[in-house]
Every structure is written in structure tokens, then in C-alpha cells.
Amino acid sequence: MVDYAIMIVCTEVFSIHYTISILISGLIGAVVNFLINRKWTYEAEKADVKRQLVKFSLIVLGSIFLKSAGTYLFTNWLSIDYKISRIVTDIIVSLGFNYTLQTYWVFKKGKHLR
């Protein structure tokens, strides 16, 4: 929600193109996401934070690219408002890319789920 709200503010208030707003909001949202996931979601505070940050950063870069590209494609090819395109893209990227990689690669919760 932080990511999405910042994108809207950047685009609507500061007139930044939505693809650039996604980059800005993605970076800020990533910090919030990492802290919440490390402490509460995956309870992985005892693991090596540097290793987690490197892996998480790679996922964030991929996620920002996928969200920007997906939103752009939905918006321009299907003429859908960027706010709706972003929500659709977020659902796809968050569930198919972010969640899977964070759970089984960054925070290694997969060992505990089996």
C-alpha cells in the first residue's frame, strides 16, 4: 500500500510520469517491505542481514522492472487507466514473483513450511 500510495502522489501531485513514479515508490516501498518481512512475516532477524539484503535487492530490481513494464503495457495497449493497470500488474508480480522468491530464497521460510 505504501508503494501504491507513493506512486499516486508522485504522479498526481508532482506530475511525474507513472513509470518513473513506480521506480520511486518501489524503492521506498522496498525498504518498508524488507523491514516488515524480516521482522514479522518471516521472523528472520537471526539470519545474515547482508545476504538477505543482496538477494532482496535483486528481487526489488526485477519487481520494479516488471511492475513498470506491465503497467505501461496494460495502460498503453489496452487503454486502461494506469492506477488500475498497476493494481493488476501488482497482483501478478507480487504473487508470482515477489512472494515466491522472498519466501523460498531470501528469507528461506520454505524449510519451515514443509
The first five atom37 places (N, CA, C, CB, O) and aatype in JSON, in Angstrom:
{
  "aatype": [12, 19, 3, 18, 0, 9, 12, 9, 19, 4, 16, 6, 19, 13, 15, 9, 8, 18, 16, 9, 15, 9, 10, 9, 15, 7, 10, 9, 7, 0, 19, 19, 2, 13, 10, 9, 2, 1, 11, 17, 16, 18, 6, 0, 6, 11, 0, 3, 19, 11, 1, 5, 10, 19, 11, 13, 15, 10, 9, 19, 10, 7, 15, 9, 13, 10, 11, 15, 0, 7, 16, 18, 10, 13, 16, 2, 17, 10, 15, 9, 3, 18, 11, 9, 15, 1, 9, 19, 16, 3, 9, 9, 19, 15, 10, 7, 13, 2, 18, 16, 10, 5, 16, 18, 17, 19, 13, 11, 11, 7, 11, 8, 10, 1],
  "atom_mask": [
    [1, 1, 1, 1, 1],
    [1, 1, 1, 1, 1],
    [1, 1, 1, 1, 1],
    [1, 1, 1, 1, 1],
    [1, 1, 1, 1, 1],
    [1, 1, 1, 1, 1],
    [1, 1, 1, 1, 1],
    [1, 1, 1, 1, 1],
    [1, 1, 1, 1, 1],
    [1, 1, 1, 1, 1],
    [1, 1, 1, 1, 1],
    [1, 1, 1, 1, 1],
    [1, 1, 1, 1, 1],
    [1, 1, 1, 1, 1],
    [1, 1, 1, 1, 1],
    [1, 1, 1, 1, 1],
    [1, 1, 1, 1, 1],
    [1, 1, 1, 1, 1],
    [1, 1, 1, 1, 1],
    [1, 1, 1, 1, 1],
    [1, 1, 1, 1, 1],
    [1, 1, 1, 1, 1],
    [1, 1, 1, 1, 1],
    [1, 1, 1, 1, 1],
    [1, 1, 1, 1, 1],
    [1, 1, 1, 0, 1],
    [1, 1, 1, 1, 1],
    [1, 1, 1, 1, 1],
    [1, 1, 1, 0, 1],
    [1, 1, 1, 1, 1],
    [1, 1, 1, 1, 1],
    [1, 1, 1, 1, 1],
    [1, 1, 1, 1, 1],
    [1, 1, 1, 1, 1],
    [1, 1, 1, 1, 1],
    [1, 1, 1, 1, 1],
    [1, 1, 1, 1, 1],
    [1, 1, 1, 1, 1],
    [1, 1, 1, 1, 1],
    [1, 1, 1, 1, 1],
    [1, 1, 1, 1, 1],
    [1, 1, 1, 1, 1],
    [1, 1, 1, 1, 1],
    [1, 1, 1, 1, 1],
    [1, 1, 1, 1, 1],
    [1, 1, 1, 1, 1],
    [1, 1, 1, 1, 1],
    [1, 1, 1, 1, 1],
    [1, 1, 1, 1, 1],
    [1, 1, 1, 1, 1],
    [1, 1, 1, 1, 1],
    [1, 1, 1, 1, 1],
    [1, 1, 1, 1, 1],
    [1, 1, 1, 1, 1],
    [1, 1, 1, 1, 1],
    [1, 1, 1, 1, 1],
    [1, 1, 1, 1, 1],
    [1, 1, 1, 1, 1],
    [1, 1, 1, 1, 1],
    [1, 1, 1, 1, 1],
    [1, 1, 1, 1, 1],
    [1, 1, 1, 0, 1],
    [1, 1, 1, 1, 1],
    [1, 1, 1, 1, 1],
    [1, 1, 1, 1, 1],
    [1, 1, 1, 1, 1],
    [1, 1, 1, 1, 1],
    [1, 1, 1, 1, 1],
    [1, 1, 1, 1, 1],
    [1, 1, 1, 0, 1],
    [1, 1, 1, 1, 1],
    [1, 1, 1, 1, 1],
    [1, 1, 1, 1, 1],
    [1, 1, 1, 1, 1],
    [1, 1, 1, 1, 1],
    [1, 1, 1, 1, 1],
    [1, 1, 1, 1, 1],
    [1, 1, 1, 1, 1],
    [1, 1, 1, 1, 1],
    [1, 1, 1, 1, 1],
    [1, 1, 1, 1, 1],
    [1, 1, 1, 1, 1],
    [1, 1, 1, 1, 1],
    [1, 1, 1, 1, 1],
    [1, 1, 1, 1, 1],
    [1, 1, 1, 1, 1],
    [1, 1, 1, 1, 1],
    [1, 1, 1, 1, 1],
    [1, 1, 1, 1, 1],
    [1, 1, 1, 1, 1],
    [1, 1, 1, 1, 1],
    [1, 1, 1, 1, 1],
    [1, 1, 1, 1, 1],
    [1, 1, 1, 1, 1],
    [1, 1, 1, 1, 1],
    [1, 1, 1, 0, 1],
    [1, 1, 1, 1, 1],
    [1, 1, 1, 1, 1],
    [1, 1, 1, 1, 1],
    [1, 1, 1, 1, 1],
    [1, 1, 1, 1, 1],
    [1, 1, 1, 1, 1],
    [1, 1, 1, 1, 1],
    [1, 1, 1, 1, 1],
    [1, 1, 1, 1, 1],
    [1, 1, 1, 1, 1],
    [1, 1, 1, 1, 1],
    [1, 1, 1, 1, 1],
    [1, 1, 1, 1, 1],
    [1, 1, 1, 0, 1],
    [1, 1, 1, 1, 1],
    [1, 1, 1, 1, 1],
    [1, 1, 1, 1, 1],
    [1, 1, 1, 1, 1]
  ],
  "atom_positions": [
    [[0.81, -1.19, 0.0], [0.0, 0.0, 0.0], [0.86, 1.26, 0.0], [-0.93, 0.0, 1.19], [0.5, 2.26, -0.62]],
    [[1.99, 1.2, 0.7], [2.91, 2.34, 0.74], [3.4, 2.63, -0.68], [4.11, 2.06, 1.69], [3.4, 3.78, -1.13]],
    [[3.81, 1.58, -1.36], [4.32, 1.68, -2.73], [3.27, 2.33, -3.64], [4.71, 0.28, -3.26], [3.58, 3.27, -4.37]],
    [[2.06, 1.83, -3.59], [0.99, 2.32, -4.46], [0.64, 3.78, -4.14], [-0.27, 1.44, -4.31], [0.48, 4.6, -5.05]],
    [[0.54, 4.11, -2.87], [0.2, 5.48, -2.46], [1.27, 6.48, -2.91], [0.03, 5.55, -0.94], [0.95, 7.57, -3.37]],
    [[2.52, 6.11, -2.76], [3.61, 7.0, -3.18], [3.58, 7.19, -4.69], [4.97, 6.44, -2.73], [3.83, 8.29, -5.18]],
    [[3.28, 6.13, -5.44], [3.17, 6.25, -6.9], [2.09, 7.26, -7.27], [2.86, 4.88, -7.53], [2.31, 8.11, -8.13]],
    [[0.94, 7.17, -6.62], [-0.16, 8.09, -6.91], [0.24, 9.52, -6.59], [-1.43, 7.7, -6.11], [-0.01, 10.42, -7.4]],
    [[0.86, 9.75, -5.45], [1.28, 11.1, -5.07], [2.3, 11.65, -6.06], [1.88, 11.09, -3.65], [2.18, 12.79, -6.51]],
    [[3.3, 10.84, -6.4], [4.32, 11.3, -7.35], [3.71, 11.67, -8.7], [5.39, 10.21, -7.54], [4.08, 12.68, -9.3]],
    [[2.77, 10.85, -9.16], [2.17, 11.07, -10.47], [1.14, 12.2, -10.45], [1.51, 9.79, -10.97], [1.19, 13.09, -11.3]],
    [[0.23, 12.17, -9.5], [-0.88, 13.11, -9.48], [-0.49, 14.48, -8.91], [-2.01, 12.54, -8.68], [-0.94, 15.51, -9.41]],
    [[0.34, 14.5, -7.88], [0.7, 15.76, -7.23], [1.92, 16.4, -7.87], [0.96, 15.52, -5.74], [1.95, 17.61, -8.11]],
    [[2.93, 15.58, -8.16], [4.19, 16.12, -8.68], [4.34, 15.98, -10.2], [5.34, 15.45, -8.01], [5.37, 16.36, -10.75]],
    [[3.33, 15.44, -10.85], [3.3, 15.29, -12.32], [4.48, 14.51, -12.89], [3.25, 16.65, -12.97], [4.99, 14.83, -13.96]],
    [[4.91, 13.5, -12.16], [5.97, 12.62, -12.63], [5.31, 11.49, -13.42], [6.84, 12.05, -11.43], [4.27, 10.98, -13.01]],
    [[5.89, 11.11, -14.56], [5.31, 10.03, -15.36], [5.18, 8.78, -14.49], [6.18, 9.73, -16.62], [6.05, 8.5, -13.67]],
    [[4.09, 8.05, -14.66], [3.81, 6.92, -13.78], [4.9, 5.85, -13.78], [2.51, 6.3, -14.16], [5.08, 5.18, -12.77]],
    [[5.62, 5.67, -14.88], [6.68, 4.65, -14.87], [7.84, 5.07, -13.97], [7.19, 4.39, -16.31], [8.47, 4.23, -13.33]],
    [[8.12, 6.36, -13.93], [9.16, 6.87, -13.02], [8.65, 6.85, -11.58], [9.59, 8.32, -13.43], [9.4, 6.55, -10.65]],
    [[7.37, 7.16, -11.41], [6.76, 7.1, -10.08], [6.83, 5.68, -9.51], [5.3, 7.57, -10.13], [7.0, 5.5, -8.31]],
    [[6.68, 4.68, -10.37], [6.78, 3.29, -9.93], [8.19, 3.0, -9.43], [6.4, 2.32, -11.08], [8.36, 2.28, -8.45]],
    [[9.19, 3.53, -10.09], [10.57, 3.36, -9.65], [10.77, 3.98, -8.27], [11.56, 3.98, -10.67], [11.31, 3.33, -7.36]],
    [[10.34, 5.22, -8.11], [10.49, 5.93, -6.83], [9.73, 5.2, -5.73], [9.99, 7.4, -6.95], [10.28, 4.91, -4.66]],
    [[8.48, 4.9, -5.99], [7.66, 4.25, -4.97], [8.13, 2.83, -4.67], [6.19, 4.22, -5.4], [8.03, 2.35, -3.54]],
    [[8.65, 2.16, -5.69], [9.17, 0.81, -5.5], [10.37, 0.77, -4.57], [0.0, 0.0, 0.0], [10.49, -0.14, -3.74]],
    [[11.23, 1.75, -4.7], [12.41, 1.8, -3.83], [12.02, 2.11, -2.38], [13.4, 2.85, -4.34], [12.55, 1.51, -1.45]],
    [[11.11, 3.05, -2.21], [10.66, 3.39, -0.85], [9.86, 2.24, -0.26], [9.81, 4.69, -0.86], [10.06, 1.86, 0.9]],
    [[8.96, 1.67, -1.06], [8.16, 0.54, -0.6], [9.02, -0.67, -0.25], [0.0, 0.0, 0.0], [8.68, -1.45, 0.64]],
    [[10.13, -0.84, -0.96], [11.02, -1.97, -0.7], [11.62, -1.91, 0.7], [12.14, -2.0, -1.74], [11.76, -2.93, 1.37]],
    [[11.97, -0.72, 1.14], [12.53, -0.57, 2.49], [11.5, -1.01, 3.53], [12.97, 0.9, 2.75], [11.81, -1.78, 4.44]],
    [[10.28, -0.51, 3.38], [9.2, -0.88, 4.3], [8.96, -2.38, 4.23], [7.91, -0.1, 3.98], [8.84, -3.04, 5.26]],
    [[8.87, -2.91, 3.02], [8.62, -4.33, 2.81], [9.69, -5.2, 3.45], [8.53, -4.63, 1.32], [9.38, -6.18, 4.12]],
    [[10.95, -4.84, 3.26], [12.05, -5.63, 3.82], [11.96, -5.67, 5.35], [13.41, -5.06, 3.38], [12.08, -6.74, 5.96]],
    [[11.75, -4.52, 5.95], [11.71, -4.45, 7.41], [10.53, -5.25, 7.99], [11.62, -2.99, 7.87], [10.69, -5.97, 8.97]],
    [[9.38, -5.11, 7.37], [8.2, -5.85, 7.84], [8.39, -7.35, 7.63], [6.93, -5.36, 7.1], [8.12, -8.15, 8.53]],
    [[8.86, -7.74, 6.45], [9.04, -9.17, 6.17], [10.09, -9.8, 7.06], [9.41, -9.38, 4.72], [9.91, -10.91, 7.57]],
    [[11.19, -9.11, 7.24], [12.28, -9.66, 8.06], [11.85, -9.86, 9.51], [13.51, -8.73, 8.01], [12.16, -10.89, 10.12]],
    [[11.13, -8.9, 10.06], [10.77, -8.97, 11.47], [9.51, -9.8, 11.72], [10.57, -7.58, 12.01], [9.52, -10.71, 12.56]],
    [[8.42, -9.5, 11.01], [7.14, -10.12, 11.36], [6.71, -11.25, 10.43], [6.08, -9.08, 11.36], [6.31, -12.31, 10.9]],
    [[6.78, -11.05, 9.15], [6.25, -12.05, 8.23], [7.05, -13.35, 8.3], [6.26, -11.52, 6.81], [6.47, -14.43, 8.45]],
    [[8.36, -13.24, 8.19], [9.21, -14.43, 8.14], [10.0, -14.68, 9.42], [10.15, -14.32, 6.99], [10.65, -15.72, 9.56]],
    [[9.96, -13.72, 10.35], [10.69, -13.83, 11.61], [12.12, -14.29, 11.36], [9.97, -14.8, 12.56], [12.59, -15.27, 11.95]],
    [[12.8, -13.58, 10.48], [14.14, -13.99, 10.03], [15.22, -13.02, 10.5], [14.18, -14.09, 8.51], [16.19, -12.78, 9.79]],
    [[15.05, -12.47, 11.68], [16.01, -11.48, 12.19], [17.35, -12.09, 12.59], [15.42, -10.77, 13.37], [18.34, -11.37, 12.68]],
    [[17.39, -13.37, 12.82], [18.64, -14.01, 13.23], [19.52, -14.38, 12.05], [18.35, -15.25, 14.05], [20.7, -14.69, 12.22]],
    [[18.96, -14.35, 10.86], [19.72, -14.7, 9.65], [20.63, -13.54, 9.25], [18.77, -15.06, 8.49], [20.47, -12.42, 9.73]],
    [[21.57, -13.82, 8.37], [22.54, -12.83, 7.89], [21.84, -11.73, 7.1], [23.62, -13.51, 7.03], [21.35, -11.96, 5.99]],
    [[21.8, -10.53, 7.67], [21.08, -9.41, 7.05], [21.71, -8.99, 5.73], [21.03, -8.22, 8.01], [21.0, -8.61, 4.8]],
    [[23.03, -9.05, 5.63], [23.7, -8.66, 4.38], [23.29, -9.58, 3.23], [25.23, -8.68, 4.56], [23.0, -9.13, 2.13]],
    [[23.29, -10.85, 3.5], [22.9, -11.83, 2.48], [21.44, -11.61, 2.07], [23.09, -13.29, 3.0], [21.1, -11.66, 0.88]],
    [[20.58, -11.38, 3.05], [19.17, -11.12, 2.75], [19.01, -9.84, 1.92], [18.37, -11.0, 4.06], [18.22, -9.81, 0.98]],
    [[19.75, -8.8, 2.27], [19.65, -7.53, 1.55], [20.09, -7.65, 0.09], [20.49, -6.47, 2.24], [19.47, -7.07, -0.8]],
    [[21.15, -8.4, -0.15], [21.61, -8.59, -1.53], [20.55, -9.32, -2.34], [22.95, -9.38, -1.56], [20.19, -8.89, -3.44]],
    [[20.04, -10.41, -1.81], [19.01, -11.17, -2.51], [17.75, -10.34, -2.69], [18.7, -12.47, -1.75], [17.15, -10.32, -3.77]],
    [[17.35, -9.67, -1.63], [16.14, -8.84, -1.68], [16.28, -7.72, -2.7], [15.84, -8.25, -0.29], [15.33, -7.42, -3.43]],
    [[17.45, -7.11, -2.77], [17.69, -6.04, -3.74], [17.54, -6.52, -5.17], [19.08, -5.45, -3.54], [17.0, -5.81, -6.02]],
    [[18.02, -7.72, -5.45], [17.86, -8.28, -6.79], [16.38, -8.48, -7.13], [18.61, -9.63, -6.9], [15.94, -8.21, -8.25]],
    [[15.63, -8.95, -6.16], [14.2, -9.14, -6.37], [13.51, -7.79, -6.58], [13.56, -9.88, -5.17], [12.64, -7.66, -7.44]],
    [[13.89, -6.8, -5.81], [13.3, -5.46, -5.94], [13.54, -4.89, -7.33], [13.87, -4.5, -4.88], [12.63, -4.35, -7.95]],
    [[14.76, -5.02, -7.82], [15.06, -4.52, -9.17], [14.2, -5.23, -10.22], [16.56, -4.7, -9.5], [13.64, -4.58, -11.11]],
    [[14.1, -6.54, -10.12], [13.25, -7.29, -11.05], [11.79, -6.91, -10.91], [0.0, 0.0, 0.0], [11.08, -6.77, -11.91]],
    [[11.35, -6.74, -9.69], [9.96, -6.39, -9.42], [9.62, -5.0, -9.98], [9.69, -6.43, -7.92], [8.57, -4.83, -10.6]],
    [[10.49, -4.04, -9.76], [10.26, -2.69, -10.28], [10.2, -2.71, -11.8], [11.36, -1.71, -9.8], [9.34, -2.07, -12.41]],
    [[11.1, -3.45, -12.42], [11.07, -3.57, -13.88], [9.76, -4.19, -14.35], [12.27, -4.41, -14.38], [9.11, -3.67, -15.25]],
    [[9.37, -5.31, -13.74], [8.14, -5.99, -14.14], [6.91, -5.12, -13.91], [7.99, -7.3, -13.38], [6.01, -5.09, -14.75]],
    [[6.87, -4.42, -12.78], [5.72, -3.56, -12.49], [5.65, -2.37, -13.45], [5.79, -3.06, -11.04], [4.57, -2.01, -13.92]],
    [[6.8, -1.76, -13.74], [6.81, -0.64, -14.69], [6.41, -1.09, -16.08], [8.2, 0.01, -14.74], [5.57, -0.46, -16.73]],
    [[7.0, -2.18, -16.54], [6.71, -2.69, -17.88], [5.26, -3.16, -17.98], [7.66, -3.84, -18.23], [4.57, -2.84, -18.96]],
    [[4.79, -3.9, -16.99], [3.43, -4.4, -17.01], [2.4, -3.28, -16.98], [0.0, 0.0, 0.0], [1.42, -3.3, -17.73]],
    [[2.63, -2.31, -16.12], [1.72, -1.17, -16.04], [1.71, -0.4, -17.35], [2.11, -0.24, -14.88], [0.65, -0.01, -17.84]],
    [[2.88, -0.19, -17.91], [2.98, 0.53, -19.19], [2.23, -0.23, -20.3], [4.47, 0.72, -19.59], [1.47, 0.37, -21.06]],
    [[2.45, -1.54, -20.37], [1.79, -2.33, -21.42], [0.27, -2.35, -21.26], [2.33, -3.76, -21.4], [-0.45, -2.14, -22.24]],
    [[-0.22, -2.59, -20.05], [-1.66, -2.59, -19.82], [-2.26, -1.22, -20.12], [-1.97, -2.99, -18.39], [-3.34, -1.12, -20.72]],
    [[-1.56, -0.18, -19.71], [-2.08, 1.18, -19.9], [-2.11, 1.57, -21.37], [-1.23, 2.18, -19.12], [-3.11, 2.1, -21.85]],
    [[-1.03, 1.32, -22.08], [-0.94, 1.78, -23.46], [-1.56, 0.83, -24.48], [0.49, 2.0, -23.81], [-2.12, 1.3, -25.47]],
    [[-1.47, -0.45, -24.28], [-2.02, -1.39, -25.25], [-3.51, -1.62, -25.06], [-1.29, -2.72, -25.16], [-4.26, -1.79, -26.03]],
    [[-3.94, -1.62, -23.8], [-5.34, -1.89, -23.53], [-6.13, -0.65, -23.13], [-5.45, -2.92, -22.43], [-7.33, -0.72, -22.87]],
    [[-5.45, 0.49, -23.1], [-6.08, 1.78, -22.74], [-6.77, 1.73, -21.38], [-7.1, 2.17, -23.81], [-7.87, 2.26, -21.21]],
    [[-6.11, 1.1, -20.43], [-6.62, 1.04, -19.06], [-5.91, 2.13, -18.25], [-6.4, -0.39, -18.42], [-4.71, 2.35, -18.45]],
    [[-6.62, 2.8, -17.37], [-6.02, 3.81, -16.51], [-4.82, 3.2, -15.76], [-7.07, 4.38, -15.5], [-4.87, 2.06, -15.31]],
    [[-3.76, 3.98, -15.63], [-2.53, 3.46, -15.02], [-2.74, 2.97, -13.6], [-1.45, 4.53, -15.02], [-2.06, 2.04, -13.16]],
    [[-3.68, 3.56, -12.86], [-3.93, 3.14, -11.48], [-4.49, 1.71, -11.44], [-4.9, 4.12, -10.79], [-4.12, 0.91, -10.58]],
    [[-5.36, 1.4, -12.36], [-5.93, 0.05, -12.44], [-4.9, -0.92, -13.01], [-7.22, 0.05, -13.31], [-4.76, -2.05, -12.53]],
    [[-4.18, -0.47, -14.05], [-3.12, -1.3, -14.62], [-2.1, -1.7, -13.57], [-2.41, -0.56, -15.77], [-1.64, -2.84, -13.54]],
    [[-1.77, -0.77, -12.71], [-0.78, -1.02, -11.66], [-1.3, -2.06, -10.68], [-0.44, 0.28, -10.92], [-0.54, -2.93, -10.25]],
    [[-2.57, -1.98, -10.32], [-3.13, -2.96, -9.38], [-3.1, -4.36, -9.99], [-4.58, -2.58, -9.0], [-2.7, -5.32, -9.33]],
    [[-3.51, -4.48, -11.24], [-3.49, -5.78, -11.92], [-2.06, -6.31, -12.0], [-4.1, -5.65, -13.35], [-1.8, -7.47, -11.69]],
    [[-1.14, -5.45, -12.41], [0.26, -5.84, -12.51], [0.83, -6.22, -11.15], [1.09, -4.72, -13.12], [1.57, -7.2, -11.04]],
    [[0.49, -5.45, -10.11], [0.97, -5.75, -8.76], [0.53, -7.13, -8.29], [0.49, -4.69, -7.79], [1.31, -7.86, -7.69]],
    [[-0.71, -7.47, -8.55], [-1.21, -8.78, -8.12], [-0.39, -9.89, -8.78], [-2.71, -8.94, -8.47], [0.03, -10.84, -8.13]],
    [[-0.18, -9.75, -10.07], [0.57, -10.77, -10.82], [2.02, -10.84, -10.33], [0.53, -10.47, -12.33], [2.52, -11.93, -10.04]],
    [[2.69, -9.71, -10.25], [4.11, -9.68, -9.87], [4.29, -10.05, -8.39], [4.7, -8.28, -10.14], [5.21, -10.79, -8.05]],
    [[3.43, -9.53, -7.54], [3.57, -9.8, -6.11], [3.39, -11.27, -5.77], [2.57, -8.97, -5.33], [4.15, -11.82, -4.98]],
    [[2.4, -11.9, -6.37], [2.15, -13.31, -6.06], [3.09, -14.25, -6.82], [0.72, -13.66, -6.38], [3.6, -15.21, -6.25]],
    [[3.31, -13.96, -8.09], [4.1, -14.86, -8.92], [5.6, -14.7, -8.81], [0.0, 0.0, 0.0], [6.34, -15.64, -9.07]],
    [[6.06, -13.52, -8.44], [7.49, -13.23, -8.43], [7.98, -12.92, -7.01], [7.8, -12.06, -9.37], [8.8, -13.65, -6.47]],
    [[7.47, -11.85, -6.43], [7.97, -11.39, -5.13], [7.77, -12.4, -4.01], [7.29, -10.09, -4.75], [8.72, -12.79, -3.34]],
    [[6.53, -12.83, -3.81], [6.23, -13.74, -2.71], [7.04, -15.02, -2.8], [4.74, -14.07, -2.69], [7.64, -15.47, -1.82]],
    [[7.05, -15.6, -3.96], [7.76, -16.87, -4.14], [9.25, -16.74, -3.85], [7.56, -17.39, -5.57], [9.81, -17.54, -3.1]],
    [[9.88, -15.73, -4.43], [11.32, -15.56, -4.23], [11.67, -15.13, -2.81], [11.87, -14.55, -5.22], [12.68, -15.56, -2.26]],
    [[10.85, -14.28, -2.21], [11.13, -13.86, -0.83], [10.96, -15.04, 0.14], [10.2, -12.7, -0.43], [11.75, -15.21, 1.06]],
    [[9.93, -15.83, -0.08], [9.66, -16.94, 0.82], [10.7, -18.05, 0.72], [8.29, -17.52, 0.54], [11.18, -18.55, 1.74]],
    [[11.05, -18.43, -0.5], [11.91, -19.6, -0.67], [13.38, -19.29, -0.93], [11.39, -20.42, -1.79], [14.22, -20.2, -0.93]],
    [[13.7, -18.02, -1.16], [15.1, -17.68, -1.46], [15.67, -16.67, -0.48], [15.21, -17.15, -2.87], [16.74, -16.91, 0.09]],
    [[15.0, -15.55, -0.26], [15.55, -14.51, 0.61], [15.46, -14.9, 2.07], [14.82, -13.18, 0.38], [16.46, -14.92, 2.78]],
    [[14.26, -15.22, 2.52], [14.06, -15.48, 3.94], [13.97, -16.98, 4.26], [12.8, -14.8, 4.41], [13.9, -17.36, 5.43]],
    [[13.99, -17.81, 3.25], [14.03, -19.28, 3.36], [13.0, -19.85, 4.3], [15.38, -19.71, 3.81], [13.29, -20.76, 5.08]],
    [[11.82, -19.31, 4.22], [10.71, -19.83, 5.04], [10.28, -21.2, 4.57], [9.52, -18.88, 5.02], [9.68, -21.96, 5.33]],
    [[10.58, -21.51, 3.32], [10.16, -22.78, 2.73], [10.55, -23.99, 3.57], [0.0, 0.0, 0.0], [9.8, -24.97, 3.61]],
    [[11.7, -23.96, 4.22], [12.14, -25.08, 5.06], [11.17, -25.33, 6.19], [13.55, -24.83, 5.62], [10.95, -26.47, 6.61]],
    [[10.57, -24.23, 6.69], [9.68, -24.35, 7.86], [8.24, -24.67, 7.45], [9.71, -23.06, 8.66], [7.45, -25.11, 8.28]],
    [[7.91, -24.47, 6.19], [6.54, -24.71, 5.73], [6.27, -26.16, 5.4], [6.26, -23.87, 4.53], [5.12, -26.58, 5.35]],
    [[7.31, -26.93, 5.18], [7.13, -28.33, 4.75], [6.77, -29.24, 5.86], [8.37, -28.84, 4.1], [6.59, -30.44, 5.65]]
  ]
}
